[in-house]
Amino acid sequence: MAHCIVPEAEAILDKEYPVLDKGFVRLVDYLGSDSRIVQAARVSYGEGTKTYRQDKGLIAYLLRNGHTSPFEQVNLTFHIKMPIFVARQWIRHRTARVNEISGRYSVMADEAYIPDPEHINLQSDDNKQGRAPEAVDAAVQQQVLDILKQDQARAFDTYHQLLDLGIARELARVDLPLSLYTQWYWQMDLHNLFHFLQLRLDSHAQYEIRVYAQVILDIVRAVCPMACEAFENFSLTGQSFSGTELAALKAMLAGQPCPLAGRDKDVFEAKLH
């Protein structure tokens, strides 16, 4: 099985893609490509590389039918800089290999996230963990920005005061804000990366992690364009239906009213739209 070289991926290695106000994503390395996926899938019955159309069809078939192990043959390594509160959501995806900058060894940079005014929102009335879609008015935006900047400046000032007193870095850092930027190297196989992207590109995901996920998808598309097309078609924009929902769909196609009611009906109709 030959080493996979993808010219489009080679062209963006170590390129820094800015995210949020001070963050970035860089593709550091990759192992495998679309061709590695099809090679791994075909090894069980000994057939070699086919045409582009056949390879694309095979990848689509594998993803649509949940044959995920060939996608695990592709691995990608990223260097990412993000606010700590984003990193704490991110680390929930435990299938990655991660090495993060340590505030015990390093003096942390005075860099904290400040949201764009249009992304300052009230708490959602119907989503306990999310924001309302509309931004607050300009006066409240400025008030929020002033509070954040003042608190961050005070936290960085006291951090350096503690360091100047000779206090251990591991202790001096404890009052730094969740908006502080951290960095890590993050490696994941393509199967699990698609799962990460499906969750973090969802409209219900927090905006600040969603924008990182979008940049990562754009980068992965350079490495595995056929796999990404299949992922976007079947997983990201596709819909799955329960047995009850399929029965309701058949009834509606037969000209009958939707038999579902309440929340079941609301969820089903949302899928249809």
Secondary structure, DSSP 8 states (H G I E B T S, - for coil): ------HHHHTTBT-EEEETTTEEEEEEEEE--HHHHHHHHHGGGT-----HHHHHHHHHHHHHTT--GGGGG-EEEEEEEEEHHHHHHHTT-TTSEEEE--TTTS---S-B----GGG-EEE-SS-TTSEEEEE--HHHHHHHHHHHHHHHHHHHHHHHHHHHTT--HHHHGGG--TTBEEEEEEEEEHHHHHHHHHHHTSTTS-HHHHHHHHHHHHHHHHH-HHHHHHHIIIIIS-----HHHHHHHHHHHTT------HHHHHHHHHHH-
